[in-house]
Amino acid sequence: MVFECGAKQVTGGSIAVKNPDVLERWLSQYGPDKIILGADAKNEKIAVSGWEEGTEVWIYDFLEKWTEKGIKYVISTDVAKDGLLQGPSFDLYRNMLDQFPDLNIIASGGVSNMSDIEMLADMDVFGVIVGKAIYEGRVTLKELQQFNG
């Protein structure tokens, strides 16, 4: 239904852990360019259900499983960083890129200023989600418009 309404991509996070057959079916039906894997983590272990539930699934095993199934895009939030404006989890994203260089990683959580965004771009992170830093005026829309990655 979301694609019929014009969405270009859809994210599957908790479903990838709790009902992986559904996400696999989506991959088959719509293709890997339409599906973004949600891989939120706390201490490098996957967190699900709005971060209410932790798992024992190591994020790198999780990514390996899904990249083997064709996933090309992943949004990853370090739960411990989100909303704190203390900087993104650079080490997590660096490790992910080292192990999965062809994966398009969208970093989320912790961005506090344009320097954080520039550093993520220098690391070749595919994208970044900025939230609280905009709301608090630490990053402006004008700065984002001028940012060329």
C-alpha positions as CSV (number, residue, x, y, z in Angstrom):
1,M,0.0,0.0,0.0
2,V,2.8,2.5,0.8
3,F,4.3,2.1,-2.7
4,E,0.8,2.7,-4.2
5,C,0.7,5.9,-2.2
6,G,4.0,7.1,-3.7
7,A,6.6,6.0,-1.3
8,K,10.0,5.2,-2.9
9,Q,11.3,3.0,-0.1
10,V,10.0,1.4,3.1
11,T,12.0,0.4,6.3
12,G,11.7,-2.9,8.0
13,G,13.3,-3.1,11.4
14,S,11.6,-5.2,14.1
15,I,10.0,-7.3,11.5
16,A,13.4,-8.4,10.3
17,V,14.0,-10.0,13.7
18,K,10.4,-11.0,14.7
19,N,9.1,-12.1,11.3
20,P,12.0,-12.3,8.8
21,D,9.9,-14.3,6.2
22,V,7.8,-11.2,5.7
23,L,10.8,-9.0,5.0
24,E,12.2,-11.7,2.7
25,R,8.9,-11.7,0.8
26,W,9.1,-7.9,0.5
27,L,12.6,-8.2,-0.9
28,S,11.5,-10.7,-3.5
29,Q,8.3,-8.8,-4.4
30,Y,9.6,-5.2,-4.5
31,G,13.4,-5.6,-4.9
32,P,16.3,-4.5,-2.7
33,D,16.2,-0.8,-3.9
34,K,12.8,-0.4,-2.3
35,I,13.5,-2.0,1.1
36,I,15.6,-0.3,3.9
37,L,16.7,-2.6,6.7
38,G,16.3,-1.0,10.2
39,A,19.3,-2.1,12.3
40,D,19.0,-0.2,15.6
41,A,21.5,-1.3,18.2
42,K,22.6,-0.9,21.8
43,N,26.1,-2.1,22.6
44,E,26.2,-3.5,19.1
45,K,23.2,-5.8,19.8
46,I,20.0,-5.3,17.8
47,A,17.2,-3.5,19.6
48,V,13.5,-3.9,18.5
49,S,10.0,-2.8,19.2
50,G,10.9,0.9,19.5
51,W,14.0,0.0,21.4
52,E,11.9,-1.5,24.2
53,E,13.4,-5.0,23.6
54,G,17.0,-5.9,23.4
55,T,18.2,-9.0,21.6
56,E,21.4,-11.1,21.7
57,V,21.7,-10.6,17.9
58,W,25.1,-9.0,17.1
59,I,24.6,-6.2,14.6
60,Y,27.3,-7.5,12.3
61,D,25.8,-11.0,12.1
62,F,22.4,-9.4,11.4
63,L,23.8,-7.3,8.6
64,E,25.7,-10.2,7.1
65,K,22.5,-12.3,7.0
66,W,20.5,-9.5,5.3
67,T,23.1,-8.4,2.9
68,E,23.4,-12.0,1.8
69,K,19.6,-11.8,1.1
70,G,20.1,-8.7,-1.0
71,I,19.7,-5.8,1.3
72,K,21.5,-2.7,0.0
73,Y,20.2,0.0,2.4
74,V,20.3,0.2,6.2
75,I,19.3,2.8,8.7
76,S,21.2,2.3,11.9
77,T,20.6,4.2,15.2
78,D,22.9,3.7,18.2
79,V,20.2,3.7,20.8
80,A,22.6,4.9,23.4
81,K,23.3,8.1,21.3
82,D,19.9,9.1,20.1
83,G,18.6,12.5,21.2
84,L,21.7,13.2,23.3
85,L,23.5,15.6,20.9
86,Q,26.8,14.0,21.8
87,G,27.9,13.0,18.3
88,P,27.0,9.9,16.2
89,S,28.4,6.5,16.9
90,F,31.4,7.0,14.5
91,D,33.0,3.7,15.5
92,L,29.9,1.7,14.9
93,Y,29.5,3.2,11.4
94,R,33.2,2.8,10.6
95,N,33.0,-0.9,11.6
96,M,29.9,-1.4,9.5
97,L,31.5,0.2,6.5
98,D,34.7,-1.9,6.9
99,Q,32.8,-5.1,7.0
100,F,30.1,-4.1,4.4
101,P,31.7,-1.6,2.0
102,D,28.9,-1.9,-0.5
103,L,26.1,-1.3,2.0
104,N,24.4,2.1,1.9
105,I,24.4,3.1,5.5
106,I,22.1,5.8,6.8
107,A,23.4,7.0,10.2
108,S,20.9,8.1,12.8
109,G,21.2,9.4,16.3
110,G,23.5,11.8,18.1
111,V,24.2,14.3,15.4
112,S,24.9,17.6,17.2
113,N,26.3,19.9,14.5
114,M,27.5,20.2,10.9
115,S,30.9,18.8,11.8
116,D,29.3,15.5,12.7
117,I,27.6,15.4,9.3
118,E,30.8,16.3,7.5
119,M,32.7,13.6,9.4
120,L,30.1,11.0,8.4
121,A,30.3,12.2,4.8
122,D,34.1,11.9,4.9
123,M,33.6,8.3,6.1
124,D,31.4,7.6,3.0
125,V,28.3,7.1,5.0
126,F,25.4,7.2,2.5
127,G,23.1,9.4,4.5
128,V,22.3,10.8,7.8
129,I,19.1,11.6,9.8
130,V,19.2,14.8,11.7
131,G,16.5,15.5,14.3
132,K,17.1,17.2,17.6
133,A,20.0,19.2,16.3
134,I,17.6,21.0,13.9
135,Y,15.0,21.5,16.6
136,E,17.5,23.1,18.9
137,G,19.1,25.3,16.2
138,R,22.4,23.6,16.2
139,V,22.0,22.7,12.5
140,T,20.0,25.0,10.2
141,L,18.2,24.1,7.1
142,K,20.3,26.6,5.3
143,E,23.5,24.8,6.4
144,L,22.0,21.5,5.2
145,Q,21.1,23.1,1.8
146,Q,24.7,24.2,1.3
147,F,26.1,20.8,2.4
148,N,27.4,19.0,-0.6
149,G,28.5,15.8,1.2
